[in-house]
Amino acid sequence: FPHIRYNETPEIKWQNFKVVRAPNSIAKEWLLLWENIHRGVKKEIRIKSEDRFRHFYIIWQTGTGKSSTMQSLARQDFTAGNGLAIMDPHGDLVKDLLPFIPRERADDVIVFDPSDEQRPIGLNLLEARPEERDMVAQDANNMMIKLFWNEIFGPRLQDYFLNGCLTLMEYPQGWALTDIIRLFTDDDFQKDHIRNVKNPIVKAWWEKTFANMWDREKKEIIPYFAAKFSGFITNKMMRNIIGQTKSSFDIAECMQSNKIILLNLSKGLIWDLNSQLLGMIVVSKIQSAAMQRQRISKEERKDFFLYIDEIQNYVTPSIESILSEARNYRLWLVLA
């Protein structure tokens, strides 16, 4: 039976791929990818640890094993004691991995499940140190552009949103994304916040640009602006998560203490838009936490692995920045 080209016998099921012998120069490091079986000889295919530090990208057709490969890598990270975060937009990957977490690492685990409304975990998008506020506000703006596209969330709305975020982040009593609509619709709330603004550009925007707008213009644009966020704010589940003034866990501390963060962002339970927003918030916070490592020496920076399944849902400039710069801060990506 030399070849299907010359033998069209219908009873023969021809293999549509070819197995070749594994090369001799396979790394003997700990990270196992697959097993090569050629003519009855089984050989482990491993990858050097340092090769992971160029990031890892898995791209195959639907249903061909991307999530299974990620699960295999994550289980090895569990055993090795590494810190990692897994973003799963389907929910199955996180559920399948839970039984494989070693007993001695149980206290390292944080399970973020937005669909669990009895125990909501806070995730404040706008939580930031004073020196990080501009970067966080710009990141939040990029998320809104990703969610709504430039044609809908245009320059005018971006101007409102950026100044609104920077205003909220200077309020000493705390703030959250859910306050953004009230900032433009409640006059007393607005005045109280503007009183605490120290940034001269933001203060001038309120006192000159916004104050000089015609009432008709405000009545047209503010409801249009508010409509973009009402879906998150009226949703009890999302309000309980993004409406808390303090996040329930510090990602920077998690990265340094080798925690396991499992994010069940199942679209079937929390809907597509909510899954996207929460995923992008987590990516932004991980990038910010990685950049904070500039304050500690290279020797003290612990390796941290970020797994993202269905990466196309969460691509923002934060992802681009991590791919190009985060190697210096010991943050490594595993993308599918």
ZAMARGU-4260 file (C-alpha; in steps of 0.2 Angstrom, whole numbers, plus 5000, padded with zeros to 4 digits):
<rodrens>
0) 5000/5000/5000 | 5012/5013/4994 | 5001/5029/4994 | 4983/5035/4994 | 4987/5043/4977
5) 4989/5025/4970 | 4977/5015/4980 | 4959/5021/4981 | 4953/5005/4990 | 4938/5012/5001
10) 4941/5000/5015 | 4958/5007/5019 | 4957/5022/5031 | 4972/5033/5027 | 4981/5043/5041
15) 4981/5061/5036 | 4997/5066/5046 | 5015/5059/5047 | 5024/5054/5063 | 5043/5058/5062
20) 5056/5053/5075 | 5060/5065/5088 | 5077/5074/5087 | 5091/5069/5098 | 5094/5086/5105
25) 5078/5087/5116 | 5080/5097/5132 | 5079/5087/5148 | 5072/5101/5158 | 5056/5099/5168
30) 5042/5106/5157 | 5034/5092/5147 | 5025/5096/5131 | 5020/5080/5122 | 5026/5062/5120
35) 5033/5057/5103 | 5029/5039/5098 | 5038/5033/5082 | 5039/5015/5078 | 5035/5010/5095
40) 5048/5021/5103 | 5041/5033/5116 | 5051/5049/5119 | 5047/5064/5130 | 5047/5081/5121
45) 5052/5094/5134 | 5056/5113/5133 | 5070/5122/5142 | 5064/5134/5156 | 5073/5149/5148
50) 5063/5146/5132 | 5047/5149/5141 | 5053/5166/5144 | 5051/5172/5126 | 5032/5169/5129
55) 5022/5154/5123 | 5009/5154/5109 | 4997/5140/5105 | 4987/5141/5089 | 4977/5127/5083
60) 4959/5124/5076 | 4944/5123/5087 | 4943/5107/5097 | 4961/5101/5093 | 4968/5102/5111
65) 4973/5120/5115 | 4965/5120/5132 | 4972/5103/5136 | 4989/5108/5132 | 4987/5124/5143
70) 4980/5112/5157 | 4996/5101/5155 | 5007/5116/5157 | 4998/5123/5172 | 4998/5107/5181
75) 5017/5106/5180 | 5017/5124/5186 | 5007/5119/5201 | 5019/5105/5206 | 5034/5116/5203
80) 5027/5129/5215 | 5026/5143/5202 | 5014/5158/5203 | 5002/5159/5189 | 4985/5166/5184
85) 4973/5157/5172 | 4960/5167/5162 | 4947/5155/5156 | 4932/5162/5145 | 4923/5145/5145
90) 4925/5139/5163 | 4929/5121/5159 | 4948/5124/5160 | 4947/5131/5178 | 4935/5117/5184
95) 4946/5104/5177 | 4962/5111/5185 | 4955/5112/5203 | 4957/5094/5207 | 4976/5094/5202
100) 4981/5108/5214 | 4993/5100/5227 | 4986/5099/5244 | 5001/5109/5251 | 4997/5123/5239
105) 4978/5125/5244 | 4981/5141/5254 | 4989/5149/5238 | 4973/5147/5228 | 4962/5162/5223
110) 4946/5157/5213 | 4938/5172/5205 | 4921/5167/5199 | 4909/5182/5195 | 4894/5170/5194
115) 4895/5167/5212 | 4884/5181/5219 | 4884/5175/5237 | 4903/5179/5238 | 4907/5193/5226
120) 4926/5197/5225 | 4930/5215/5223 | 4940/5221/5207 | 4942/5240/5207 | 4948/5245/5189
125) 4952/5263/5195 | 4962/5257/5211 | 4980/5265/5209 | 4994/5274/5217 | 4995/5292/5214
130) 5010/5290/5202 | 5000/5276/5192 | 4984/5286/5190 | 4987/5292/5172 | 4992/5275/5166
135) 4977/5267/5174 | 4965/5280/5167 | 4972/5278/5150 | 4971/5259/5151 | 4953/5260/5156
140) 4950/5271/5141 | 4958/5258/5130 | 4946/5245/5137 | 4931/5255/5133 | 4937/5258/5115
145) 4940/5239/5114 | 4922/5236/5120 | 4913/5249/5110 | 4925/5253/5096 | 4931/5270/5091
150) 4916/5274/5080 | 4904/5273/5096 | 4916/5278/5110 | 4924/5292/5100 | 4935/5307/5105
155) 4922/5316/5114 | 4916/5302/5125 | 4935/5298/5128 | 4937/5316/5134 | 4923/5314/5146
160) 4929/5297/5152 | 4947/5301/5155 | 4943/5317/5165 | 4930/5308/5175 | 4942/5294/5179
165) 4955/5306/5185 | 4943/5316/5195 | 4936/5300/5204 | 4954/5294/5208 | 4958/5310/5218
170) 4943/5308/5230 | 4950/5303/5247 | 4934/5293/5252 | 4937/5280/5239 | 4930/5278/5221
175) 4925/5265/5209 | 4920/5264/5190 | 4901/5263/5195 | 4903/5282/5201 | 4906/5288/5183
180) 4888/5291/5178 | 4884/5299/5195 | 4899/5311/5192 | 4890/5318/5177 | 4872/5317/5183
185) 4872/5322/5201 | 4877/5341/5204 | 4881/5339/5222 | 4892/5324/5220 | 4901/5332/5205
190) 4905/5348/5215 | 4911/5338/5230 | 4923/5328/5219 | 4929/5343/5209 | 4934/5352/5226
195) 4947/5338/5229 | 4955/5338/5212 | 4973/5343/5212 | 4978/5340/5194 | 4977/5358/5186
200) 4972/5351/5169 | 4958/5341/5175 | 4952/5355/5186 | 4953/5367/5171 | 4943/5355/5161
205) 4928/5355/5173 | 4929/5374/5177 | 4931/5380/5159 | 4928/5367/5146 | 4913/5358/5154
210) 4906/5373/5163 | 4905/5382/5146 | 4896/5369/5137 | 4878/5373/5132 | 4864/5364/5142
215) 4858/5357/5126 | 4875/5349/5122 | 4876/5342/5140 | 4858/5335/5139 | 4862/5326/5122
220) 4879/5319/5126 | 4878/5314/5144 | 4863/5302/5142 | 4873/5294/5127 | 4889/5293/5138
225) 4879/5286/5153 | 4871/5272/5142 | 4888/5264/5139 | 4890/5260/5157 | 4872/5257/5163
230) 4873/5239/5157 | 4887/5236/5170 | 4880/5247/5184 | 4862/5240/5183 | 4869/5222/5183
235) 4869/5216/5201 | 4883/5204/5198 | 4894/5217/5190 | 4890/5230/5202 | 4895/5219/5216
240) 4912/5216/5208 | 4917/5233/5200 | 4908/5244/5212 | 4919/5240/5227 | 4931/5253/5232
245) 4945/5241/5236 | 4950/5225/5227 | 4949/5209/5237 | 4966/5204/5233 | 4983/5213/5228
250) 4989/5206/5212 | 5007/5213/5215 | 5008/5204/5231 | 5001/5188/5223 | 5014/5188/5210
255) 5028/5190/5223 | 5021/5176/5234 | 5018/5163/5221 | 4999/5163/5222 | 4987/5153/5210
260) 4974/5164/5203 | 4960/5155/5194 | 4948/5167/5184 | 4932/5158/5178 | 4926/5171/5166
265) 4913/5159/5158 | 4903/5169/5144 | 4889/5157/5146 | 4886/5162/5165 | 4891/5181/5165
270) 4888/5186/5146 | 4901/5191/5133 | 4903/5209/5137 | 4905/5206/5156 | 4918/5193/5153
275) 4928/5204/5141 | 4928/5219/5153 | 4933/5208/5169 | 4947/5200/5158 | 4954/5216/5152
280) 4954/5223/5170 | 4964/5208/5176 | 4976/5210/5162 | 4978/5229/5165 | 4981/5225/5184
285) 4994/5212/5181 | 5003/5223/5169 | 5003/5237/5182 | 5009/5225/5195 | 5023/5219/5184
290) 5029/5237/5181 | 5029/5240/5200 | 5043/5227/5201 | 5055/5241/5195 | 5055/5246/5213
295) 5063/5229/5219 | 5079/5221/5213 | 5080/5209/5199 | 5085/5195/5211 | 5069/5197/5221
300) 5057/5196/5207 | 5048/5180/5207 | 5043/5172/5190 | 5024/5173/5186 | 5015/5165/5172
305) 4999/5172/5165 | 4988/5160/5155 | 4975/5167/5143 | 4963/5156/5133 | 4955/5164/5118
310) 4967/5179/5119 | 4958/5188/5105 | 4944/5193/5117 | 4957/5203/5128 | 4969/5211/5117
315) 4973/5229/5122 | 4989/5239/5122 | 4992/5231/5140 | 4994/5214/5131 | 5006/5222/5118
320) 5016/5230/5132 | 5018/5214/5142 | 5023/5205/5126 | 5037/5217/5122 | 5043/5223/5140
325) 5037/5212/5154 | 5051/5200/5152 | 5062/5212/5162 | 5049/5210/5176 | 5048/5191/5176
330) 5030/5190/5169 | 5028/5177/5156 | 5013/5174/5144 | 5005/5157/5139 | 4992/5162/5125
335) 4980/5152/5115
</rodrens>
